[in-house]
Amino acid sequence: MRELKIGTSWVRGVVGDALTPELIVNFACAFGTWCEGGAVVIGRDTRRSSGMLRAAVTAGLLSAGCEVIDLQVCPSPVVSFAVRELAAGGGISITGSHNDARWNALKFIGPDGALLNAVRSEELLDVYHGSPFALASWEKIRSVSTEPSVPDRYLEHVLAVLDAPLIRDRRFRVAVDFCNGACGQITERFLEALGCSLFPVNEEPSGEFAHPPAPTPANMRQLGTLMRCFQADIGAAINVDGDRLGLVTASGDALSEEYTLPLAARTRLQRRPGPVVTNTSTSRMIESLAGELGQKVIRTTVGESHVIDQGLAENAVLAGEGNGGVAALPAGMTFDALVTLGLVLEQMAGNGESLTALVDRFPRFVMRKHEMACAPNLVYKVMDRFRRRYRGESPDCSDGVRVTRPDGWLHVRASNTEPLLRIIVEAEDPQRADAMLEEALTYARRMAYGQGGA
């Protein structure tokens, strides 16, 4: 089965299989048509296929009469910032994000700097599937330009979100694993501006990833091992396009990416009270933290565009997910690992506490996450069976099936980015979490493959 996923705000697939130059050119033509020939900012990550996709995207946009502003290799948050800063008609970030090197994707960004929401995505797909693309005549084909001042302006913007003088006074030692992605140069400048010493790991922007890109504890083992050698105050793993952050303590303990949102939220909410928006798969730690500070948490469908869109509708001050993605609204319109790292450093500087001490203040929940390969043609069948199985427990079916119980919750949903079922459970003790995971996993296997075993 060819692996292609078209979701809200992006098209993603395995390069050389379903993700072909022809497909990319057509989507770029559609996006250029949707932008009505306005300027479009593009940027890309370091993976080997991103240069090829950049050429296809550029051709499609130029053919639609757009001016192309090429930021070359840069993080997705910088593309988002540039769209707003330059008053462009939209942006495309060419990045497979947390997926392995086989995959790549186009992230479509609207004129407000946010990933396209559901309504705008439907408009784009209508253009792609049904409307004739705009075609510029030869004399109206525009140029490809760049904006070398964008990184400087972006850094000024990010530093304005933080209490930079407070952080500078602490002179933190920060170890960062870049996973050979797009964030090395901008992160070095960011930490230098905050008076921090940087100890880089896997900093060469080669696109030959030293490990899987997602900032999970399993992928932060190398960083954890090196922490004692660096004698660093904090370790950070930044996703290859700069949208997600994982954290490691000074003693080398790699934290679940679920800690990133509540750690950033404490700083943000103390300075700017307001609602927090997250998805239905994120740990209850965020409710604990927000309740402590007298603020509410609103949950919505999984996916950055859904979370940001709901955050804007609710006048939220923070939006994020349990995958390490966090956005400080309304200053930023996309998940931004540098802003998130800055918020955590500010919390450590303000309290004079270590990362370990900050984590110890959160309630102890046990979360289990599991992925099960599931062909797209079976997903709806499996999800329908789960809805029937749990109908007596009043499940939330807004995004898959989420069941809340007195001692925990479980959530089963189809991945937005890969041909997988994702099963997430959280409980107050390991035995209960394991039992709930086994319950859901066994049933999923039985429905998908006719198996009853564990």
VOGU-3710 file (C-alpha; in Angstrom, 3 decimals, decimal comma):
1> mrelkigtsw> 0,000/0,000/0,000  1,403/3,387/-0,991  1,974/5,539/2,056  0,397/8,971/1,654  -1,441/11,006/4,279  -3,402/14,143/3,503  -4,557/15,871/6,660  -5,523/19,253/7,964  -2,776/21,671/6,887  -0,374/19,203/5,266
11> vrgvvgdalt> 0,346/16,426/2,785  2,809/13,776/3,941  4,206/10,583/2,473  7,149/8,326/1,725  9,384/9,934/-0,875  9,683/7,929/-4,073  6,512/6,022/-3,240  3,376/8,120/-2,902  5,126/11,466/-2,419  6,241/12,260/-5,960
21> pelivnfaca> 7,429/15,464/-7,658  4,215/15,538/-9,691  2,099/15,477/-6,522  4,206/18,199/-4,914  4,022/20,452/-8,002  0,240/20,087/-8,114  -0,186/20,885/-4,428  2,109/23,897/-4,812  0,059/25,067/-7,809  -3,104/24,662/-5,734
31> fgtwceggav> -1,625/26,575/-2,805  -0,385/29,357/-5,088  -3,872/29,582/-6,573  -5,390/29,647/-3,069  -2,988/32,489/-2,146  -4,207/34,362/-5,245  -0,696/34,875/-6,537  0,580/36,592/-3,389  4,053/36,179/-1,916  4,712/32,751/-0,378
41> vigrdtrrss> 7,490/32,043/2,123  9,136/28,623/1,912  11,698/26,886/4,108  12,928/23,336/4,461  14,531/20,891/6,860  17,790/19,058/6,203  16,578/15,677/5,017  17,966/14,470/1,698  14,658/14,778/-0,154  13,862/18,338/0,962
51> gmlraavtag> 15,974/19,946/-1,782  14,039/18,020/-4,435  10,715/19,013/-2,895  11,892/22,624/-2,688  12,453/22,644/-6,461  8,983/21,200/-7,104  7,308/23,626/-4,697  9,095/26,587/-6,257  8,059/25,569/-9,766  4,424/25,171/-8,763
61> llsagcevid> 4,249/28,488/-6,925  5,977/30,433/-9,701  3,647/28,935/-12,286  0,706/30,279/-10,265  2,161/33,800/-10,371  3,468/33,882/-6,793  6,602/35,597/-5,587  8,643/32,975/-3,727  10,613/34,050/-0,661  13,024/31,192/0,012
71> lqvcpspvvs> 14,457/31,032/3,544  16,350/27,890/2,557  17,150/25,539/5,486  15,313/26,898/8,517  12,883/25,774/11,250  9,128/25,806/10,703  8,542/28,490/13,395  10,791/30,849/11,437  8,699/30,284/8,295  5,562/31,042/10,328
81> favrelaagg> 7,114/34,208/11,735  8,273/35,351/8,281  4,772/34,979/6,818  3,428/37,443/9,396  6,454/39,721/9,408  6,512/40,070/5,611  2,703/40,156/5,222  2,922/37,227/2,816  -0,058/35,397/1,423  1,061/32,136/3,039
91> gisitgshnd> 3,957/29,789/3,605  5,083/26,217/3,028  7,464/24,430/5,360  9,024/21,414/3,660  9,639/18,974/6,489  8,887/15,451/7,594  9,034/16,718/11,195  9,123/13,755/13,607  8,880/11,106/10,867  11,954/9,119/9,822
101> arwnalkfig> 14,091/10,055/6,814  11,948/8,123/4,297  9,106/10,566/4,845  8,656/14,184/3,938  5,774/16,617/3,882  4,469/20,050/3,017  3,090/22,059/5,937  0,744/24,752/4,646  0,731/28,026/6,583  -1,947/30,695/6,233
111> pdgallnavr> -1,443/34,467/6,110  -1,790/34,642/9,910  1,271/32,399/10,361  -0,740/29,414/11,632  -1,068/26,043/9,932  -4,212/25,937/7,844  -7,254/25,129/9,940  -9,976/22,720/8,838  -11,924/25,317/6,838  -8,888/26,645/4,974
121> seelldvyhg> -7,637/23,107/4,345  -10,940/22,181/2,733  -10,662/25,260/0,528  -7,171/24,206/-0,540  -8,291/20,644/-1,267  -11,208/21,965/-3,312  -8,708/23,882/-5,430  -6,436/20,846/-5,691  -9,181/18,433/-6,705  -11,593/20,535/-8,699
131> spfalaswek> -10,568/24,019/-9,699  -8,243/24,970/-12,547  -4,928/26,230/-11,202  -3,907/29,815/-11,833  -1,309/29,969/-14,601  0,874/33,050/-15,017  1,863/34,035/-18,537  5,570/34,109/-19,282  5,988/37,832/-18,698  4,242/37,655/-15,295
141> irsvstepsv> 6,336/34,875/-13,778  7,966/36,403/-10,720  11,314/35,944/-9,051  12,676/33,862/-6,199  14,050/36,090/-3,455  15,326/35,722/0,083  15,108/37,768/3,275  18,410/37,427/5,156  17,198/39,653/7,996  14,372/37,264/8,990
151> pdrylehvla> 16,428/35,202/11,516  17,525/38,379/13,316  13,977/39,674/13,517  12,717/36,275/14,632  15,228/36,161/17,497  14,220/39,649/18,622  10,610/38,496/18,622  11,343/35,342/20,648  13,458/37,177/23,217  10,619/39,672/23,720
161> vldaplirdr> 8,360/36,807/24,845  10,809/35,898/27,634  12,400/37,571/30,647  15,791/37,490/28,961  17,716/39,449/31,659  16,553/36,996/34,331  17,825/34,041/32,291  21,123/35,768/31,481  21,903/36,180/35,165  21,929/32,416/35,670
171> rfrvavdfcn> 24,487/31,616/32,934  22,952/28,218/32,247  24,897/25,388/30,634  22,601/23,824/28,034  23,207/20,622/26,072  21,161/20,372/22,881  20,661/17,394/20,561  19,753/18,746/17,113  19,350/15,332/15,453  21,191/16,751/12,404
181> gacgqiterf> 18,227/18,997/11,676  17,601/22,625/10,776  17,909/24,298/14,179  21,634/24,376/14,995  22,575/27,875/13,893  19,465/29,665/15,157  19,604/27,848/18,514  23,259/28,762/18,996  22,401/32,428/18,495  19,349/32,163/20,744
191> lealgcslfp> 21,264/30,666/23,661  24,128/33,110/23,209  21,631/35,977/23,489  20,404/34,435/26,755  23,915/34,191/28,178  23,890/30,381/28,051  26,754/28,042/27,168  25,793/25,567/24,440  27,028/21,971/24,306  25,829/20,671/20,920
201> vneepsgefa> 25,105/17,053/20,026  24,461/15,854/16,450  24,670/19,452/15,246  25,857/18,824/11,663  22,834/19,693/9,424  23,404/16,678/7,219  19,915/15,196/7,266  21,471/11,822/8,106  19,673/11,556/11,423  21,679/10,090/14,297
211> hppaptpanm> 18,460/8,617/15,705  14,695/8,893/15,060  13,756/12,590/15,161  10,878/12,619/17,665  12,094/13,971/21,057  11,016/10,947/23,108  12,917/9,439/26,069  14,035/6,514/23,893  15,576/8,935/21,397  17,266/11,036/24,096
221> rqlgtlmrcf> 19,430/8,258/25,535  22,611/9,567/23,940  21,947/13,044/25,301  21,189/11,624/28,736  24,466/9,697/28,760  26,433/12,830/27,856  24,822/15,126/30,430  27,246/14,269/33,233  30,215/14,812/30,887  28,946/18,261/29,973
231> qadigaainv> 28,004/19,125/33,570  25,040/20,892/31,999  22,063/22,327/33,886  19,547/21,063/31,339  19,442/18,945/28,190  17,136/19,630/25,259  16,266/17,543/22,202  14,867/19,687/19,393  12,904/18,162/16,544  14,503/18,531/13,108
241> dgdrlglvta> 12,194/21,405/12,115  12,066/23,091/15,511  8,453/22,434/16,484  8,902/19,976/19,386  11,079/19,831/22,484  12,111/17,028/24,839  14,022/17,627/28,083  16,745/15,842/30,057  17,695/16,573/33,682  21,215/17,417/34,845
251> sgdalseeyt> 21,577/13,862/36,133  20,783/12,433/32,679  17,157/11,407/33,174  15,246/11,776/29,905  11,760/13,096/30,662  8,613/12,046/28,898  7,644/14,626/26,301  4,425/14,971/28,322  6,336/17,167/30,791  7,190/19,833/28,208
261> lplaartrlq> 3,770/21,506/28,131  3,195/21,780/31,912  6,784/22,939/32,484  6,341/25,740/29,948  2,828/26,509/31,188  3,898/27,405/34,718  6,049/30,281/33,488  3,524/31,475/30,927  0,523/31,395/33,275  2,331/33,097/36,148
271> rrpgpvvtnt> 3,049/36,080/33,929  -0,045/36,048/31,725  -3,079/34,221/33,178  -5,529/32,687/30,754  -6,857/29,420/29,329  -4,658/26,595/28,062  -5,720/24,443/25,098  -4,440/20,916/24,595  -5,598/17,714/22,936  -7,489/14,701/24,210
281> stsrmiesla> -4,322/12,553/24,443  -2,268/14,815/26,719  -1,489/14,026/30,365  -3,672/15,337/33,180  -0,601/17,064/34,602  -1,642/20,192/32,715  -4,993/20,289/34,556  -3,152/19,973/37,855  -0,815/22,868/37,027  -3,516/25,118/35,565
291> gelgqkvirt> -5,851/24,442/38,507  -3,101/25,371/40,932  -2,857/28,752/39,192  -6,623/29,226/38,876  -6,802/28,712/35,109  -8,828/26,354/32,930  -7,785/23,731/30,398  -9,766/23,166/27,205  -9,300/19,940/25,257  -9,773/19,480/21,535
301> tvgeshvidq> -8,848/17,209/18,626  -5,256/15,977/18,254  -3,111/17,995/15,853  -1,280/21,305/15,950  -3,725/23,110/13,674  -6,711/22,006/15,787  -5,043/22,995/19,052  -3,849/26,397/17,797  -7,181/27,160/16,118  -9,100/26,328/19,296
311> glaenavlag> -6,593/28,324/21,319  -7,225/31,423/19,219  -10,985/30,945/19,502  -10,733/30,685/23,315  -8,265/33,590/23,732  -5,843/31,094/25,248  -2,334/32,121/26,282  -0,817/28,706/25,608  -1,590/25,809/23,293  0,269/22,527/23,185
321> egnggvaalp> 0,261/18,770/23,040  1,874/15,902/24,887  4,341/15,374/22,033  6,540/18,300/23,140  4,888/20,919/20,915  3,981/24,230/22,597  2,910/27,660/21,284  2,792/30,860/23,340  -0,331/32,594/22,024  -0,871/35,091/20,519
331> agmtfdalvt> 2,833/35,963/20,192  3,498/32,777/18,240  1,163/30,975/15,863  2,925/27,643/15,707  4,690/25,178/17,996  8,136/26,590/18,733  10,867/24,637/20,522  13,012/27,715/21,194  10,226/29,658/22,887  9,384/26,545/24,890
341> lglvleqmag> 12,995/26,044/25,981  13,155/29,708/26,946  10,046/29,399/29,118  11,562/26,425/30,970  14,880/28,244/31,470  12,976/31,252/32,792  11,165/29,052/35,304  14,463/27,578/36,498  16,019/31,047/36,728  13,098/32,600/38,568
351> ngesltalvd> 12,761/29,862/41,169  16,417/28,959/41,437  15,318/25,329/41,075  16,720/22,518/38,988  14,684/20,839/36,278  14,384/17,800/38,543  12,918/19,933/41,325  10,363/21,461/38,958  9,302/18,015/37,720  8,956/16,705/41,274
361> rfprfvmrkh> 6,224/19,280/41,903  3,879/17,599/39,438  1,540/14,745/40,428  2,748/11,274/39,501  0,705/9,712/36,739  1,716/6,698/34,690  1,251/6,952/30,943  1,635/4,228/28,365  1,779/4,913/24,613  1,619/2,243/21,957
371> emacapnlvy> 1,506/2,261/18,165  -0,026/-0,532/16,115  0,335/-0,749/12,345  -3,102/-0,593/10,767  -3,853/-0,268/7,074  -6,009/2,766/6,244  -8,805/0,566/4,886  -9,120/-1,111/8,332  -8,956/1,977/10,526  -12,627/2,940/10,330
381> kvmdrfrrry> -13,742/-0,612/11,026  -11,550/-0,832/14,122  -12,636/2,568/15,441  -16,298/1,719/14,928  -15,845/-1,488/16,953  -14,204/0,505/19,757  -17,128/2,934/19,812  -19,528/-0,001/20,180  -17,401/-1,702/22,826  -17,283/1,353/25,102
391> rgespdcsdg> -20,697/2,863/24,397  -21,788/2,065/27,966  -19,020/4,306/29,360  -20,112/7,467/27,515  -16,949/7,735/25,403  -15,748/10,973/23,837  -15,771/10,175/20,105  -14,723/13,584/18,824  -11,288/12,196/17,909  -11,197/8,410/17,960
401> vrvtrpdgwl> -12,509/6,923/21,209  -11,568/8,310/24,621  -12,884/6,646/27,769  -12,558/8,351/31,153  -12,635/6,266/34,324  -12,214/7,169/38,017  -8,682/5,752/38,056  -7,520/6,793/34,588  -8,347/7,148/30,905  -7,632/5,481/27,582
411> hvrasntepl> -7,650/6,929/24,099  -7,582/5,039/20,795  -7,276/6,982/17,572  -5,941/6,790/14,038  -2,634/8,576/13,507  -2,834/11,789/11,494  0,629/11,254/10,040  1,255/7,508/9,615  -0,730/4,291/8,905  -1,010/3,517/12,618
421> lriiveaedp> -3,438/3,212/15,474  -2,269/5,127/18,540  -3,273/3,817/21,952  -2,622/6,036/24,970  -3,566/5,311/28,566  -2,903/7,144/31,821  -3,515/5,947/35,355  -2,308/6,547/38,892  -0,240/3,361/39,154  1,743/1,210/36,703
431> qradamleea> -0,349/-1,926/37,119  -3,569/-0,149/36,220  -1,943/1,593/33,242  -0,568/-1,720/31,964  -3,930/-3,412/32,356  -5,779/-0,680/30,448  -3,214/-0,743/27,653  -3,420/-4,519/27,347  -7,213/-4,323/27,277  -7,231/-1,846/24,398
441> ltyarrmayg> -4,341/-3,413/22,483  -5,776/-6,923/22,606  -9,110/-5,710/21,304  -7,480/-3,642/18,556  -5,460/-6,627/17,341  -8,499/-8,844/17,372  -10,507/-6,366/15,307  -7,717/-5,582/12,833  -6,111/-9,002/12,411  -8,479/-11,515/13,935
451> qgga> -5,985/-12,159/16,770  -6,846/-12,531/20,400  -3,376/-12,744/21,841  -1,404/-10,079/23,682
//
